[in-house]
Amino acid sequence: MTPALEGILETALYAEDLDRAEAFYGTVLGLQRVTRAGNRHVFFRCGAGILLIFNPAETVKPPAAGGLPVPPHGTTGKGHMCFRVAAQALDAWKEKLEAAGVAIEADIRWPNGARSFYFRDPAGNSLECAEPGLWAID
């Protein structure tokens, strides 16, 4: 029997302007930067996982000779990810984002009673803050 997957260790979004992405995720969202590799990527700690922000023009290139053999990868267009936020902290996060000039696109009460709201990063990626109950977690 194959063991169960334990969760998501990392997730990736793509942004052509890593300086703007780093400022947004590090300053506005307050995530801790783990590493940055030039204009290729910047990685952040987010709870128990890692958020990878890749420059799509760089990750499609094959690895450099002698470098780590990470296969080329990437995508085009805007992506989506959702941050896990305690239900009682959603309003505080919404206020923090609005104070930083970030527009809230939608604030939704889902059929199961859970709440989430949507906004965008500087690259246009759709971001969401949701309480774990959205997926019956916790």
C-alpha positions as CSV (number, residue, x, y, z in Angstrom):
1,M,0.0,0.0,0.0
2,T,1.3,3.4,-0.9
3,P,1.6,5.9,2.0
4,A,-0.6,8.9,1.9
5,L,0.7,12.3,0.8
6,E,1.2,14.4,3.9
7,G,0.3,17.8,2.5
8,I,1.6,20.5,0.2
9,L,5.2,21.4,0.9
10,E,5.5,24.2,-1.6
11,T,3.5,26.0,-4.2
12,A,4.5,28.3,-7.0
13,L,3.3,31.5,-8.5
14,Y,5.0,33.4,-11.4
15,A,6.0,37.1,-11.6
16,E,8.2,38.8,-14.2
17,D,9.1,41.6,-11.7
18,L,10.7,39.9,-8.8
19,D,11.6,43.1,-7.0
20,R,7.9,44.1,-6.9
21,A,6.9,40.5,-5.9
22,E,9.5,40.5,-3.1
23,A,8.3,43.8,-1.8
24,F,4.7,42.7,-1.8
25,Y,5.1,39.3,-0.3
26,G,7.8,40.4,2.2
27,T,6.5,43.8,3.2
28,V,2.7,43.9,2.6
29,L,2.1,40.2,3.6
30,G,5.0,40.0,6.0
31,L,6.3,36.6,4.8
32,Q,9.9,35.7,5.7
33,R,12.2,35.5,2.7
34,V,14.1,32.2,2.5
35,T,16.3,32.9,-0.5
36,R,16.5,34.8,-3.7
37,A,18.5,33.8,-6.8
38,G,19.0,36.9,-9.0
39,N,16.2,37.4,-11.4
40,R,15.1,33.7,-11.4
41,H,13.2,33.3,-8.1
42,V,12.5,34.5,-4.6
43,F,11.2,32.0,-2.0
44,F,9.2,32.8,1.2
45,R,8.2,30.8,4.3
46,C,4.5,30.7,4.8
47,G,3.4,28.7,7.8
48,A,4.6,25.2,7.5
49,G,5.2,25.5,3.7
50,I,7.1,27.5,1.2
51,L,5.8,29.9,-1.4
52,L,8.0,30.0,-4.5
53,I,7.8,33.0,-6.8
54,F,9.5,32.3,-10.1
55,N,10.2,34.5,-13.1
56,P,8.6,32.6,-16.0
57,A,11.3,33.7,-18.5
58,E,14.0,32.2,-16.4
59,T,12.5,28.9,-15.2
60,V,11.9,27.6,-18.8
61,K,15.7,27.6,-19.3
62,P,17.5,24.3,-18.8
63,P,19.8,24.1,-15.8
64,A,23.3,25.5,-16.0
65,A,26.1,23.1,-16.5
66,G,27.2,21.8,-13.0
67,G,24.0,23.3,-11.4
68,L,21.2,21.5,-9.8
69,P,19.4,19.4,-12.4
70,V,15.9,20.9,-11.8
71,P,13.9,20.4,-15.0
72,P,12.7,23.5,-16.8
73,H,9.2,24.4,-15.8
74,G,6.7,27.3,-15.7
75,T,3.5,28.6,-16.9
76,T,2.0,31.7,-18.4
77,G,-0.9,33.8,-17.2
78,K,-2.2,34.5,-13.8
79,G,-2.2,31.9,-11.1
80,H,-4.1,31.4,-7.8
81,M,-3.3,30.4,-4.3
82,C,-5.1,30.7,-1.0
83,F,-3.6,31.6,2.4
84,R,-4.9,29.8,5.5
85,V,-6.2,32.4,8.0
86,A,-8.1,31.9,11.2
87,A,-11.7,33.0,10.9
88,Q,-11.3,35.6,13.6
89,A,-8.3,37.1,11.8
90,L,-9.9,37.6,8.4
91,D,-11.1,41.1,9.1
92,A,-7.7,42.2,10.4
93,W,-6.0,40.9,7.2
94,K,-8.6,42.6,5.0
95,E,-8.0,45.9,6.8
96,K,-4.2,45.5,6.6
97,L,-4.4,44.9,2.8
98,E,-6.7,47.8,2.2
99,A,-4.5,50.1,4.3
100,A,-1.6,49.1,2.0
101,G,-3.7,50.1,-1.1
102,V,-4.6,46.5,-2.1
103,A,-8.1,46.3,-3.5
104,I,-10.3,43.5,-2.3
105,E,-12.1,42.0,-5.3
106,A,-14.6,39.8,-3.5
107,D,-15.6,38.8,0.1
108,I,-17.6,35.6,0.0
109,R,-19.6,33.6,2.6
110,W,-19.5,30.1,1.1
111,P,-22.6,27.7,1.2
112,N,-20.9,25.8,4.1
113,G,-20.7,29.0,6.1
114,A,-16.9,29.6,5.7
115,R,-15.6,32.9,4.5
116,S,-12.8,34.0,2.2
117,F,-11.8,37.1,0.3
118,Y,-9.8,37.7,-2.9
119,F,-7.1,40.2,-3.9
120,R,-4.2,40.4,-6.4
121,D,-0.5,40.6,-6.2
122,P,1.5,43.1,-8.4
123,A,1.8,40.4,-11.1
124,G,-2.0,39.9,-11.3
125,N,-2.0,36.5,-9.5
126,S,-5.3,35.9,-7.7
127,L,-4.7,35.5,-4.0
128,E,-7.3,34.4,-1.4
129,C,-7.4,34.4,2.4
130,A,-9.8,31.8,3.7
131,E,-10.6,30.1,7.0
132,P,-9.7,26.4,7.2
133,G,-13.4,25.5,7.5
134,L,-13.8,26.3,3.8
135,W,-12.4,22.8,3.2
136,A,-13.5,21.3,6.5
137,I,-10.0,21.5,7.9
138,D,-9.8,22.0,11.7
